[in-house]
Every structure is written in C-alpha cells, then in structure tokens.
Amino acid sequence: MDEKTFLESLAATYTTADSPQDAAIRSMALRTFMPHFEPESRALELGCDAGYMTRLLAPHFRSLTVVDGSSIFLDKARSQGIPNAVFIQSLFEEFEPAQAYDHIFLSYVLEHVLDPRALLHKVRTLLAPRGKAYIVVPNERALSRQMARHMGLIDTLDTMTDNDRRHGHRRTYDRVKLDRDITAAGLVSLHSGGLMLKPFADFQLNAMHASGLLGAPQLEGLYRLGLEYPDLAGSLFSVCRAAA
C-alpha cells in the first residue's frame, strides 16, 4: 500500500471529529500558542483531520494554507467554509510552496509520518526568517498510559496499542524523543511543555464530558496541571524557530 492509499484508508475510519476530549485539547493548544502569533501573517497547517483546528487557527492569520494527503480530510475541512483558507492535497514531503510561512502548525503529525526528522528539516526551510513552528504530539508518559501499564494493559510506555495503530501511529513520543527530533532538524525550542493532565483514556474522558463531570472549571484545572506536570500530560507541545 502506498502512502496516499494508506492515508485514505485511515481517514475513512478516523473518529476524532466528534470527540469532546479532542476538541478540548486542541483548544488548549491554540490558547498556548496564541501569544506567539503575529497579525497579518501567513500560516501553514500540515494535516487537518476534520478541520476543527483549521477553524480555530484561521481567524488569527491573513491566510492559512492547509495541506493534507487525504482527500477525505480535506473535504471535511473545506466544508467548514473558512474564507481565508486554501486547501491543497499533497503528501507533506512532496509539498513545494512558492513562499515561506510565518507560522507552521504540526498538530498530531509527527507520530504518523515515515520520517519525522526529515519533515521537521523541511519545515525549517519553509519558515520565514522570524517564523515559528508549532508542534503537538501525544505523550507516552501521560498519567493514563502509566495507569494502563500498572493495570497490565501495556508492557511498556512506548508500547503501540491497538488504538495507536488504528489511528496510523508509527511511533510514540516523550519529551526527550521530541526534543531530539527538533534539535536534529536544526530547530530550537522557544516554549515547550504539556497540554492537559490526563488521568484517564480518551473514551473515558469523552464519557465524562458528556455526563457533565468535566466542565469548564475542571478543564481549566487539568490545563494548568498539564503545564505544571508535563510528563503526566496527555500531549506535549513545542514552539520552535530555526537554529542560528
């Protein structure tokens, strides 16, 4: 199966679009990244899923170019009706724009691609002189995953679960692994940490959202705890620039 066929097969069964937990953590990512934004700038989003993050990002920039290898994901994102977004179907590795970008977003991308360091190196070449790259990956050391290990559901924290494979993950990340890939690609991290302390699995948190057990006060607390205890957070983030 070639890479484009592989991506379409994943997109056909991807289920995060209706997940309140996924929406919550992406909103937290936006909140964390916003202080680094500059007005009237050009942005690039690599990977759009169903377009939730695209819709959050677009109002903050003059233009937003969205690249994804899946026509299914792009059709879903286009349906959001975002006026300043341009959608392009391409593998990230084959995308060759005519311009540099002030902001490049890779939300839950590096765990999927064949060669994350090669992609990050390419991102470095696509950044404008003062440009920044924004990275989010799942955290293999999340509290929920550590609990799963103690419950005997996984052997080690970097074990690929069935859910990981269904979502097309090819690797897991902790802070050390992510920092190594960033440095190897010629990028420097300006701001990094954890997004949302995650005590339970996504399906359990979705149920808690639906029941009202997780409301705005609880989400705020989990957001702040993720910043305080990044190794227990559900996701890791890094805001980067090109190394001097």
N, C-alpha and C positions, 0 to 999 in steps of 0.2 A: 504494500500500500504506500503510495507516495504521500508527501507531507500534506498537500492540499486535500486529497481524499480523506486522509486521517483527520484533518481539522473539521471537514464537513460531517464526518461520522460522529465526532464528539459534539459538535454544535447541535445536531439533531436530537441529542438526548440530554443536553445541559439543562440544569434545573435551578440555577441560582436566581433567575429573574423574579420569582415570586417569594424569595426568601427575605423576611424582615431582618434577619441577622446579617445577611449580606448587604442589605441597604444601610443598616446601621453602621457597619464598619467602614463602608465606602464614604459615608457622610463624615465619619470621624477622620478619614484620610484627607478629605477636602478641607476640613476645619484646620488640620495640622499643616497643610501645605499653603493655605491662603496667605499667610504673612510674607511668603516669598514671591508672590505674584507681582507683576508689573502691568500697569494699564496699557491698553492699545498694543499688546504684544501678540506674537504668533505662537500657537501651541500645536503640538503633535501628540495624539493619543495612539499608542500601539496596543491594539486589542480592545474591543468594545463590548464583548458579551452582548447583552440585550440592549445596551445603550444607557443604562442607569447612570454610570459615571460620566458618560458623554454629556448627558443632560445637566449634570451638576457642574461640569467644567466650563461648558461653552459660554455662559454669561460673563465670565471673567476675562475673556480674550477678544481681540479684534477678529481673529479667525481661528478655527480649530480644524486641523486635518486629522481624519480618523482612518487608520489603516488596519485591516484585518484580513486574514487569509480565508475566512469563511463567508460565503455569500449569505448564509442563513443569519449569522450575527449582524452583518451589515444591513440586511433588510429590516431586521428588528430595530436597529439603531436609527435607520432612516425614518422609520415610522414615528419616531418621537417628534418629527417636524422641527428640527433645530435649524434656524435660518442661517447661522454663520458657520455651519459645519460642512466640510467636504469629505465625502466617503470614497475610499479607494480600496479595491480588493487586490491584495498582494501579500505574499509572504514578507515578513519583516526584513529578512535577509536580502530580498530582491528589490526592496523599495529604494528608489533613487530620486529624491526630490530635487527641484531646481533651486531651492532656497534653504537657508538654515533656520532653526527654530529657537525661540527664546525659552520655551518650556517644553519638555518631552516627558510624557507620562507612561510608565510601565506598571500598571496595576494588575498584579497576579498574572504576570507574563513569564518571568524567568524560570519558574518551576516547570513550564510547559515546553520551552524551546529546546532544540537539539544542542545548541552551543551558547550558553548564556554569556560567556566572556566575549565571544565574537560579536554577539548582538550589542553588548554594552560598549564595546570598542566602536561599533558603527554609530551608536547613539552619540558617543563623544564627538565623532566627526560631523554630526548633524547639528550640534549645538552652536548657536551664535556665540560671539566672544564672551558675553556675560551670561550665557544661557545656563539653565539648570535642568537636571533630570530628576524625576520623582519616581521612586521605586517602592512597591509594596509586594511582599511575599508572605505566604503562610509560615508560621513559626513552629518548627518541630518540637520546641521545648514548651509550647503552650501548656498551661495547667491541665487542660482537658486531656492532652496527649500523655502527660505524665501520669494522670489518673488511669488512663487506658493501659499503660504499661504495668501499673501496680495491680490492675484488675486481670492481667494476663491476656488482654486483647491484642497487644502487640509485644514483640520481644524487645525491641529497642526503639528509641525515639525517632530514629531515621527509617524505621520500617515503612515500606509503601503499603498502605491499606487498600482494600478493595475500592473504597470511595476515592482515594487518590488516583487510582488507575482509571476509574470511570470518568474522572474529570481530566484525564490526559496528563497527569503529573509525571514528570520524568525524574524528579529529584526532590529532596526536602532541604530546607534551609534553617540554620540557626544564625545568630549574629556573626559568629566567626566566619562561617562559609560565605555569607552575604558580603561581609567586608573584604574578604579575599578576592571575590569576583569583581567587586567595584574597583579595588586597587589594581588588580591585574589588567583591567581595561583602561587604565590611565585616568580614572576619575577620583575625586576627593569628596568625602562625605562632609557636608556642612552641618547637617542636623539629622540625627537618627534616633530611633527608639522603638517602642512597642505601641500597638494600637489595640486597646480594649483587653483588659484581663479577661481570660476566657476559662471559666470553671467547668463548662460542660460542652458536649458536642453540638454541632450546628443544629441538628434536628431537635435536640432538647431545648436549645435556646429559642428556636423558632416557635416551639410549643409554649414557652414562657412568654414570648412576645404576644402570641395570640390570646393567651389567658389573662393578660394584663399584669402578670407577675413582674415583667420587665417593663417599666415605664421610663419616662424621661429622667427622674431622679436616679434610678438605678443605673441607667446607661451612662449618665454623667459620672457617677462614681466609678464604673468599670473603665471608662475612658481615662480618667485621672489615674487610676491604679495601673493601667497599661503603661502610661508614661513613667510611673514610679517604679514598676517592676517589669521591664521589657521582656525578660526571659520567660515570664508567665503569660505574656500577651498572646492573643490569637494570631496577630500578624506583626511583621516587622516593617519599618519604613526607613528610607534614607533619601535625603535631598542632597544631590551631588552637583559638582561642577567639574570641568576639565582640569586636570592637574597642570600646574605651571610648566 
